[in-house]
Amino acid sequence: FGEHNHHAALELILKNPLALPIKTYKEFETDTLNTITNTLSRFGKDEGAGVQILVRPTDNKWHKTLDYAIKNLREGGSITTKKKIDTRKIITSTVELGSEIVRSVNAPTEGEGKQKEEPKGPTPIGEQQIKLITEKMGVVGFETVIRIVVSSPDVASAKAHMASIISAFSTFNHPAGNAFVMHKKKPAEEVVRDFIFRAFPYSAEKNILNTEELASIFHFPNRNT
């Protein structure tokens, strides 16, 4: 990294909830590491880049998040289904409830022939996501931080090399699962500082990858890499 070079730096995080996995080596016919190393091999004189991957063990609490996601999907919802409080709906519901009580007191007893509403099942995409989440749960997970720093004599080259590396990571994007995106809330200066000191944030719970996902991003090179 040249002393007078320009730098570009960012962190990658998961685009969707951590329950969903990225593409792993099981879905590729070639070595996934080649995509990243080929990009790094294009750097010229006085240029350089570093891809930092930090991992640390996590407890099994993240399994509860995955269990909750599966429950929502089986009920026909989505992973991010959340109950929101709307005060207007509460007031309306209260009034309707009072009217319903009055009607039920005066109404005759209903017969047993009325059919109960059948529970909703998972959507086609929901069924696929349930399978993906279940597979992710079956392997040990680690809190993960991924940082990329690029150094080049000019700003344009630094940005171009960074775009190429980000594009290489897009190989792991899963249409029904997860993808890597830039952490927009973290400035480049902070990323560079954390890169130098190999700093691990207090909590990286939003970025949990299992060993299969990690092995897809990095592993010791073989003769084909």
Secondary structure, DSSP 8 states (H G I E B T S, - for coil): --TT-EEEEEEEEESS-TTS----GGG-SS-THHHHHHHHTT--TT-EEEEEEEEEE--TTHHHHHHHHHHHHHTT--TT------HHHHHHHHHHHHHHHHHHHHS----TTS---------HHHHHHHHHHHHHHTS-EEEEEEEEEEEESSHHHHHHHHHHHHHHHGGG--TTS--EEE-TTS-HHHHHHHHHHT---S--TT-EEEHHHHHHH-----TT-
